[in-house]
Amino acid sequence: MIVTRPFFLVLGIAVAAMLAPAAASAQFGREPTACMQIATSYAETLAEVGEIDPLVETQARALAVLDEIASREEVEPFERLQEAEALLRGRDLWDAARAIRGIDRLIDNASSVVAGWRGLYCPSAVPTGAAGLEGQARCDALSAIFVDRLRIDNPTPQQIRAREARESERQTILKARITRADRDDLLQLWRMRSEAFETLMTLERARVLQEAAGALLERTRDEGCLNGETT
């Protein structure tokens, strides 16, 4: 079940951070835990989303079927397009769509978290991570690592190749000697499949970030930061 409340909580924190004073007053006027709270509030939101694996599996199956439909060259493009549209209207995908949209909004909101972190002049992640640090300084360093994960989206080589293959397919459709109607139908089918692919990539990224969020919450809790035990 998607919990909507934390979306606004994270946005509120990020907006407040972006409206923070300049560097000098940010350094001396902010609460000691302000930076950590930006990261942990978003991490808690990710944790409250629940299991993402079932959505990944549902989306992966849908994409596989869409690609299989598109590969049936013996079937007219319009008929393939109609079959794909019917698939997307199916009950399983329809039920999953709301949860997927919620996760998509949450991942989009990561940029606001990064902006809030910068707005408070919070520490940057460093190669040494949190090594050698204790108390709140260690929790801030752990939070910085998490925010850096939000900032940087590194697709895998497999994902890069898949995107390139899909773009190559679009170029093939554009250059094919077919009727305009067939080209339009094939391009629409390609767009549907590309959107399904990008949605799957978002869900897989959300799953990775959720694991990182859980690790952040566990480690800051172990340090006593979340319970106000450090200074």
Beta strands, then each sheet from edge to edge (+ up, - down):
end
